[in-house]
Amino acid sequence: MNIFAVLKSSIDAAAAALMAEGLLPPDLDLSKIGAEPPREAGHGDVTTNAAMVLSKPAGKPPKDIAALLIEQLKKLPDVVAVHIAGPGFINLKLNDDIWRGALRDVLKEGVAYGDAKIGKGEKINVEYVSANPTGPMHVGHARGAVVGDALARLLAKAGFAVTKEYYINDAGGQVDHVARALRARYLQALGKLSEDDVQGMLARKEIMYGGAYLIPVAEKLKARDGDKWAKVDDEKAWIPPLRDFTVAYMMEAVKEDLAALGVQHDIFSSEKALVSAGKVDAALAYLESQGLTYTGVLEPPKGKTPDDWEPRPQLLFKATQFGDEVDRPVKKSDGSWTYFAGDIAYHKDKVDRGFYNLINVWGADHGGYVKRVQAALKALTADKGKLDVQLAQMVRVLNNGEPVKMSKRAGTFVTMRDLIDEVGKDVVRFIMLTRKNDAPLDFDYAKVMEKSRENPVFYVQYAHARGRSVFRHAKEMFASADLSDAGLAKADLTRLTDSDELGVMRALANWPRTVEGAALAHEPHRVAFYLYDLASQFHALWNKGNDAAELRFLQAGDQNVSVARLALVRGVGLVIASGLAVFGVEPVEEMR
């Protein structure tokens, strides 16, 4: 149960009662009223902005409205005190049994505690990673993969019906370029080109691919086809089969790397299949039927010239009608579709599959592309579709503050697999979520392996491991006690009266609210902040018990208070495990 959502409903009801009595104007909008923990514990258990929100539309000073609301809120059975703070905030103090009840809920529900129904089963498509199948995935892909996967898990926990999707960009110029690079490596594998020859050929054709990662691909092609493609000079004959061979190989590698990171997708959609099925033509025909395309010449853009601009007539999409800055080309003057046209078709395909709520996790370099795709979705769905694009900013890989050298395999960057092999998937996943995804992130090998409070992965896992160690000792000390979750839920929790014990219970009660808020905001990093704060409170309670013997978790002469404290310890462990499950991270039983 989200205690804060329940209080919000009670505050709404209090405002509605005042409207019914004529003390407030009728039909006031209550949607912006909030109920949340105060920033400072001394201000009570719950604070609400209700009086501030209703002041302007009601035409009354906030303190006057607060005074009216307080008279209503005093009647609530679990409210023991209410007072006005600052310009009109209302702070409420609740009965401590509310927090003890939250702990019982944790013990009864286990890691499912915090599961919500706000999604109401709505279908939502989360597309993430979608790296071009042209080479190994780098650390930027790792961040996008973790953000997308954690967001999908978070939305599922909040009650949405989530589909996780990967879009394979296996059509267009980039995969043609990698096919040319593969042929150069293939000729090298046949002994027909030296390394200098390969590099010279790639440079002449301005091909950015061709690193050492293509050497094993070329060897596999040689093993399968011998020298078959060395005898074919016509590019049109050898590019398609070599492109398909490369894409297949690279996608297998991508899936292996994603599996190593603990990332799975429900659907892999192919751009090539989309084009072959005529869906690009169909999508543009639909826009044309709606009068949303025309032939025109765009003004030359300021700054860097994009690939799809031409100083001649092109088929344009009326993107400005849907919030974009300029209309966008969908067909070049030579009759070929632009890359954007393919994206329009892909998003129409998602809509045709029943998805009107879409989330795309892209690299930060795609920031300028967001508005045009959002405009296209509005046009395709008569403004019924929603597209949120989460941009994953760059990751800088360091070791003790010094930049890490590029991967030998990739040749130009640190690969995602390098990161996983160095520190493990759980560390990679957690650290990638310790900052909002649109902020740059430093990933320092030395820092993320430190056993200190400054390392959030260690600090949270240490809290869980400490709790498990308490139970190992408890089973020896209280062999006859029922220490199962069901048994602990029956413990006399009124024995938990210390301010820090109650503080930890309040933190546990805040987990359902955190899940709902993070899911609605599409911000999984909030979970990392919550887990760190919960771990901090637990460690503080642990240290307090070390300083004051009467607050130790295990009291040899008092089984009842020990079992009550074990219930609290177990509650912390379950909520940490629940949060780590959102991250796809396994909680540890003991620190090594």
C-alpha positions in Angstrom: 0.0 0.0 0.0 1.2 3.5 -0.9 0.6 5.3 2.4 1.2 8.6 0.8 -1.3 8.0 -2.0 -3.9 7.1 0.7 -3.2 10.4 2.5 -3.5 12.2 -0.8 -7.0 10.7 -1.2 -7.9 11.8 2.3 -6.7 15.3 1.6 -8.6 15.4 -1.6 -11.7 14.3 0.3 -11.2 17.0 2.9 -11.0 19.6 0.1 -14.1 18.1 -1.5 -16.0 18.4 1.9 -15.1 22.0 2.1 -16.4 22.6 -1.4 -19.6 20.8 -0.5 -20.0 23.1 2.5 -19.5 26.2 0.4 -16.3 27.1 2.2 -14.3 26.6 -1.0 -15.5 27.2 -4.6 -16.9 24.1 -6.3 -15.0 22.1 -8.9 -11.5 23.0 -7.9 -8.8 21.0 -9.6 -7.2 18.7 -7.0 -4.8 16.9 -9.3 -1.8 18.9 -8.4 -2.2 18.3 -4.6 0.7 16.2 -3.3 1.4 14.2 -0.2 5.0 13.3 0.5 7.6 12.9 3.2 8.9 16.2 4.5 12.5 17.1 3.7 13.3 17.3 7.5 12.1 14.6 9.9 11.2 17.2 12.5 8.4 18.6 10.3 6.3 15.5 10.8 5.6 12.4 8.7 3.7 13.8 5.7 3.6 17.2 4.2 1.1 18.5 1.6 1.0 21.6 -0.7 -2.9 21.5 -0.8 -3.4 25.0 0.5 -0.8 26.4 -1.8 -2.3 24.7 -4.9 -5.8 25.8 -4.1 -5.1 29.3 -3.0 -5.2 31.1 -6.4 -8.2 29.3 -7.9 -10.1 29.7 -4.6 -9.1 33.3 -4.2 -8.1 32.8 -0.6 -4.7 33.1 1.2 -2.9 29.7 1.6 -3.0 30.0 5.4 -6.7 30.5 5.4 -7.3 27.4 3.3 -4.8 25.5 5.4 -6.8 26.4 8.5 -9.9 25.0 6.9 -8.2 21.8 5.8 -6.6 21.2 9.2 -10.1 21.0 10.8 -11.0 18.2 8.4 -7.6 16.4 8.6 -7.7 16.3 12.4 -10.7 13.9 12.1 -8.6 11.2 10.3 -8.1 8.2 12.6 -4.3 7.9 12.1 -3.4 11.6 12.3 -2.2 12.6 15.8 -1.1 16.2 15.0 -1.5 18.7 12.2 0.2 22.1 11.9 0.8 24.9 9.3 4.4 25.6 8.2 5.9 28.4 6.2 3.5 30.1 3.8 0.9 27.4 4.0 2.3 23.9 3.9 0.4 21.4 6.1 2.5 18.9 8.1 0.9 15.8 9.6 2.1 13.5 12.3 0.8 10.0 12.1 0.4 7.2 14.6 3.6 5.1 14.8 1.5 2.0 14.1 1.1 3.2 10.5 4.8 2.5 10.0 4.7 -0.8 11.9 1.9 -1.8 9.6 4.1 -1.0 6.6 6.8 -3.3 7.9 4.2 -6.1 8.3 3.2 -5.5 4.7 6.8 -5.9 3.6 7.1 -9.2 5.4 3.8 -10.5 4.0 4.4 -9.4 0.4 8.2 -10.0 0.2 10.0 -8.6 -2.9 6.5 -8.0 -4.4 6.1 -5.1 -1.9 6.0 -1.9 -3.9 4.2 -3.6 -6.9 1.7 -1.1 -8.1 -1.4 -0.9 -10.4 -1.1 2.6 -11.7 -0.2 1.2 -15.1 -3.6 -0.5 -15.3 -2.2 -3.0 -17.7 -1.6 -0.4 -20.4 0.6 -1.6 -23.2 3.9 0.2 -23.4 6.8 -0.4 -25.8 10.3 0.3 -24.6 12.9 0.3 -27.4 16.5 0.4 -26.3 20.1 -0.3 -27.4 19.3 -0.7 -31.1 23.0 -0.5 -31.9 23.9 -0.6 -35.6 25.2 -4.1 -36.4 28.5 -2.8 -37.6 30.8 -3.5 -34.7 31.1 -4.3 -31.0 28.9 -2.4 -28.6 30.7 0.3 -26.6 30.1 1.6 -23.0 27.6 4.1 -24.3 25.5 1.2 -25.5 25.9 -0.4 -22.1 24.4 2.7 -20.4 21.4 2.7 -22.9 20.9 -1.0 -22.4 20.9 -0.7 -18.6 18.6 2.4 -18.6 16.1 0.8 -21.0 16.1 -2.6 -19.2 15.7 -1.1 -15.7 13.0 1.3 -17.0 11.1 -1.6 -18.5 11.4 -3.6 -15.2 10.2 -0.6 -13.3 7.2 0.0 -15.5 6.3 -3.7 -15.2 6.4 -3.4 -11.4 4.1 -0.4 -11.6 1.5 -2.4 -13.5 2.2 -1.6 -17.2 2.2 -4.4 -19.8 5.7 -3.8 -21.1 7.3 -5.0 -24.4 11.1 -4.7 -24.7 12.2 -4.1 -28.3 15.5 -3.9 -30.2 15.5 -2.2 -33.7 18.1 -3.7 -36.0 19.4 -1.0 -38.4 20.2 -3.6 -41.1 19.3 -1.5 -44.2 21.0 1.6 -45.6 24.5 2.9 -46.2 26.2 2.0 -42.9 25.7 -1.8 -43.3 26.8 -1.4 -46.9 30.0 0.2 -45.7 30.7 -2.6 -43.2 30.1 -5.1 -46.0 32.9 -3.4 -48.0 35.1 -3.5 -44.9 34.4 -7.2 -44.5 35.4 -7.9 -48.1 38.7 -6.1 -47.5 39.3 -8.3 -44.5 38.1 -11.3 -46.4 40.7 -10.7 -49.1 43.3 -10.3 -46.4 42.3 -13.7 -45.0 42.8 -15.2 -48.4 46.3 -13.7 -48.5 45.5 -11.2 -51.3 45.9 -8.0 -49.2 48.3 -6.9 -46.5 47.2 -4.9 -43.4 48.5 -1.7 -45.1 46.5 -2.6 -48.2 43.3 -3.0 -46.1 43.7 0.3 -44.3 44.5 2.0 -47.6 41.4 0.6 -49.3 39.2 1.6 -46.4 40.7 5.1 -46.3 40.1 5.6 -50.0 36.5 4.7 -49.7 36.1 6.7 -46.5 34.9 3.6 -44.6 35.0 4.1 -40.8 34.7 0.4 -40.1 37.3 -2.4 -40.5 38.8 -2.9 -37.1 40.3 -6.1 -35.8 36.8 -7.3 -34.8 36.1 -8.0 -38.5 39.0 -10.4 -38.8 37.2 -13.4 -37.3 34.1 -12.6 -39.3 36.2 -12.7 -42.5 37.7 -16.0 -41.4 34.2 -17.5 -41.0 33.2 -16.2 -44.4 36.4 -17.8 -45.9 35.6 -21.1 -44.1 32.1 -21.1 -45.5 32.6 -19.8 -49.1 36.3 -20.3 -49.9 37.5 -17.7 -52.4 34.0 -17.3 -54.0 33.7 -13.6 -53.4 37.2 -12.8 -54.5 36.2 -13.7 -58.0 33.2 -11.4 -58.1 34.0 -7.8 -58.9 30.5 -6.3 -59.2 29.6 -4.7 -55.9 25.9 -5.2 -56.5 26.5 -8.9 -56.6 28.6 -9.3 -53.4 27.4 -6.5 -51.1 24.0 -8.1 -50.3 25.4 -11.5 -49.2 28.3 -10.0 -47.3 26.1 -7.5 -45.7 23.7 -10.3 -44.5 26.6 -12.4 -43.3 28.0 -9.5 -41.3 24.7 -8.5 -39.8 24.0 -12.0 -38.7 27.4 -12.4 -37.1 27.3 -9.0 -35.4 23.8 -9.6 -34.0 24.9 -12.9 -32.5 27.7 -11.0 -30.8 25.3 -8.3 -29.7 23.0 -10.8 -28.1 25.8 -12.5 -26.4 27.1 -9.2 -24.9 23.5 -8.2 -23.9 23.1 -11.6 -22.2 26.4 -11.1 -20.3 24.8 -7.8 -19.1 21.6 -9.5 -18.1 19.6 -7.7 -20.8 16.9 -9.4 -22.8 14.4 -8.2 -25.4 11.0 -9.5 -26.3 11.2 -8.5 -30.0 14.0 -7.8 -32.5 12.6 -5.8 -35.4 14.5 -5.5 -38.7 14.7 -2.4 -40.7 15.4 -4.5 -43.8 12.3 -6.6 -43.2 10.3 -3.4 -42.8 11.5 -2.0 -46.1 11.0 -5.4 -47.9 7.4 -5.6 -46.7 6.7 -2.2 -48.3 6.0 -0.5 -45.0 8.0 2.6 -45.8 5.9 3.1 -48.9 2.7 2.5 -46.9 3.6 4.9 -44.1 4.4 7.7 -46.5 1.3 6.9 -48.6 -0.7 7.3 -45.4 0.8 10.7 -44.6 0.2 11.8 -48.2 -3.5 10.7 -47.9 -3.8 13.0 -44.9 -2.3 15.9 -46.8 0.8 15.9 -44.7 3.5 15.8 -47.4 4.4 18.1 -50.2 7.3 18.8 -52.7 9.4 21.7 -51.7 12.9 23.1 -51.2 14.2 23.7 -47.6 16.2 26.7 -46.6 19.9 25.7 -46.1 20.4 24.9 -42.4 22.6 26.9 -40.1 25.8 25.3 -39.0 26.5 21.6 -40.0 24.6 20.5 -43.1 22.7 17.2 -42.3 22.8 14.3 -44.7 19.1 14.7 -45.8 19.3 18.3 -47.0 19.5 19.1 -50.7 19.3 22.4 -52.5 16.6 21.0 -54.8 13.0 19.9 -54.6 12.3 17.0 -52.2 9.3 15.3 -50.7 8.8 16.9 -47.3 6.7 15.9 -44.2 4.8 18.8 -42.6 6.6 18.3 -39.3 6.0 22.0 -38.3 2.3 21.3 -37.9 3.2 18.9 -35.0 5.7 20.9 -33.1 9.0 20.5 -35.1 11.1 23.5 -36.1 11.2 22.8 -39.8 9.5 20.4 -42.2 11.6 17.3 -42.8 12.6 15.4 -46.0 11.3 11.9 -46.5 12.4 11.3 -50.0 15.5 12.5 -51.8 15.6 14.1 -55.2 16.9 10.7 -56.6 13.7 9.0 -55.4 15.3 7.1 -52.5 13.8 7.3 -49.0 15.6 9.3 -46.3 16.6 7.6 -43.0 13.7 9.5 -41.4 11.2 7.9 -43.7 12.3 4.5 -42.4 11.8 5.7 -38.8 8.3 7.0 -39.6 7.5 3.5 -41.0 9.0 1.8 -37.9 6.9 3.9 -35.5 3.8 3.3 -37.6 4.5 -0.4 -37.4 4.6 -0.1 -33.5 1.3 1.7 -33.6 -0.2 -0.9 -35.9 0.9 -3.5 -33.4 -1.2 -1.7 -30.7 1.4 0.5 -29.0 0.3 4.1 -28.5 2.6 4.6 -25.5 6.3 4.5 -26.7 9.6 5.0 -25.0 12.9 5.1 -27.0 16.2 5.1 -25.2 18.8 6.7 -27.6 22.3 7.9 -27.4 22.8 11.6 -26.7 24.0 12.2 -30.3 20.4 11.6 -31.4 19.1 14.6 -29.5 18.4 16.7 -32.6 16.3 13.9 -34.0 13.7 13.7 -31.2 11.2 16.4 -32.2 10.8 15.1 -35.8 10.0 11.6 -34.7 7.6 12.9 -32.0 6.0 15.0 -34.7 5.7 11.9 -37.0 4.0 9.9 -34.2 1.5 12.7 -33.6 0.7 12.7 -37.3 0.3 8.9 -37.5 -2.0 8.7 -34.5 -4.0 11.9 -34.7 -2.1 13.1 -31.6 -3.2 10.0 -29.6 0.3 8.4 -29.5 2.9 9.3 -26.8 6.6 9.1 -27.4 9.1 9.8 -24.7 12.8 9.8 -25.8 15.3 9.2 -23.0 18.8 10.3 -24.1 21.7 8.4 -22.5 24.7 10.7 -22.2 28.3 9.7 -22.7 30.2 7.5 -20.3 33.9 8.2 -19.6 35.8 5.1 -18.5 38.6 5.8 -16.0 40.9 3.9 -13.7 42.0 5.9 -10.6 41.0 9.0 -12.5 43.0 8.2 -15.6 41.3 7.5 -19.0 41.3 3.8 -19.8 42.9 2.9 -23.1 40.7 1.8 -26.0 39.9 -1.9 -26.5 42.3 -4.0 -28.6 39.4 -5.8 -30.2 37.4 -2.7 -31.2 40.4 -0.5 -31.9 38.8 2.8 -31.2 36.8 2.6 -28.0 36.2 0.6 -24.7 33.7 -2.1 -25.4 30.7 -3.0 -23.3 32.2 -6.5 -22.8 35.5 -5.0 -21.5 33.5 -3.3 -18.8 31.6 -6.4 -17.8 34.7 -8.6 -17.8 36.5 -6.1 -15.6 33.9 -5.5 -12.8 31.0 -7.8 -13.4 27.5 -7.2 -14.7 25.9 -6.2 -11.4 28.4 -3.5 -10.8 28.0 -2.2 -14.4 24.2 -2.2 -14.1 24.1 -0.4 -10.7 26.6 2.3 -11.5 25.0 3.1 -14.8 21.9 4.0 -12.8 23.5 6.2 -10.2 23.0 9.4 -12.2 20.1 10.6 -14.4 20.6 9.2 -17.9 20.8 12.6 -19.5 23.9 13.6 -17.4 27.4 12.5 -18.3 28.8 9.6 -16.2 32.3 8.8 -15.1 32.9 5.0 -14.6 36.1 4.6 -12.7 37.2 0.9 -12.3 39.0 1.7 -9.0 36.2 3.6 -7.5 33.4 1.1 -8.3 35.4 -1.7 -6.6 36.1 0.3 -3.4 34.6 -1.0 -0.1 33.4 2.3 1.2 30.4 4.5 1.6 31.4 6.4 -1.5 30.7 3.3 -3.6 26.9 3.0 -3.8 27.1 -0.6 -5.1 29.1 -1.8 -2.1 27.1 0.3 0.4 23.7 -1.0 -0.7 24.9 -4.6 -1.0 26.7 -4.4 2.4 23.4 -3.4 4.0 21.8 -6.5 2.6 24.7 -8.7 3.5 24.8 -7.3 7.1 21.1 -8.3 7.5 21.8 -11.8 6.3 24.7 -12.1 8.8 22.3 -11.1 11.6 20.0 -13.9 10.7 22.8 -16.5 10.6 23.6 -15.6 14.2 19.9 -15.4 15.2 19.2 -19.0 14.1 21.9 -20.1 16.6 20.7 -17.8 19.4 17.0 -18.4 19.0 16.7 -21.9 17.6 13.1 -22.3 18.7 11.8 -18.9 17.3 9.9 -18.8 14.0 12.1 -16.6 11.9 10.3 -17.1 8.6 8.7 -14.0 7.0 5.3 -15.2 8.1 6.5 -15.7 11.6 8.2 -12.3 11.8 5.1 -10.6 10.5 3.4 -11.7 13.8 6.1 -10.2 15.9 5.3 -7.6 18.6 6.4 -4.6 16.6 5.4 -2.2 19.4 8.8 -3.1 20.8 10.3 -1.0 18.1 10.2 2.5 19.6 13.6 4.1 18.9 13.5 7.1 16.6 15.9 5.4 14.2 13.9 2.2 14.1 10.8 4.2 13.2 12.9 6.2 10.7 13.8 2.9 8.9 10.2 1.9 8.9 9.2 5.2 7.3 11.8 4.6 4.6 10.3 1.2 3.9 6.8 2.7 3.7 8.2 5.1 1.1 9.2 2.3 -1.4 5.7 2.0 -3.1 5.6 5.8 -3.6 9.2 5.7 -5.0 8.2 3.0 -7.5 5.1 4.9 -8.7 6.9 8.2 -9.0 10.0 6.8 -10.8 7.8 4.8 -13.2 5.6 7.8 -14.1 8.6 10.0 -14.5 10.5 7.4 -16.5 13.5 7.9 -14.1 14.9 4.6 -12.8 17.8 6.4 -11.2 15.5 7.4 -8.4 15.6 3.8 -7.3 19.4 4.0 -6.8 19.0 7.2 -4.7 16.3 5.5 -2.6 18.3 2.3 -2.0 21.3 4.4 -1.0 19.3 6.4 1.5 17.7 3.2 2.9 21.1 1.6 3.3 22.4 4.7 5.0 19.6 4.6 7.6 20.1 0.9 8.2 23.9 1.3 8.6 23.2 4.2 11.1 20.9 2.0 13.1 23.5 -0.8 13.1 26.2 1.6 14.3 23.8 2.9 17.0 23.4 -0.6 18.3 27.1 -1.0 18.5 27.3 2.1 20.6 24.3 1.4 22.8 24.0 -2.3 23.9 20.3 -2.0 24.5 19.7 -1.2 20.8 21.6 -4.2 19.4 19.5 -6.3 17.1 20.0 -9.5 19.1 19.4 -9.4 22.8 20.2 -12.8 24.4 17.9 -12.1 27.4 14.9 -10.7 25.4 13.7 -12.8 22.5 10.6 -10.7 21.9 12.6 -7.5 21.2 15.1 -9.5 19.2 12.4 -11.0 16.9 10.9 -7.5 16.4 14.3 -6.1 15.4 14.8 -9.2 13.1 11.5 -8.3 11.5 12.9 -4.8 10.8 16.2 -6.3 9.5 14.3 -8.7 7.2 12.1 -5.9 6.0 15.1 -3.8 4.9 16.6 -6.9 3.1 13.4 -7.6 1.2 13.0 -4.0 0.0 16.7 -3.8 -1.0 16.1 -7.0 -2.9 13.0 -5.6 -4.5 14.9 -2.5 -5.6 17.8 -4.5 -6.9 15.4 -6.6 -8.9 14.3 -3.5 -10.8 18.0 -3.0 -11.6 18.5 -6.6 -12.6 21.0 -7.0 -9.8 21.3 -10.0 -7.4 21.5 -9.1 -3.7 24.6 -10.6 -2.0 24.4 -12.9 1.0 27.8 -12.0 2.4 30.6 -9.6 1.4 33.9 -11.2 0.5 
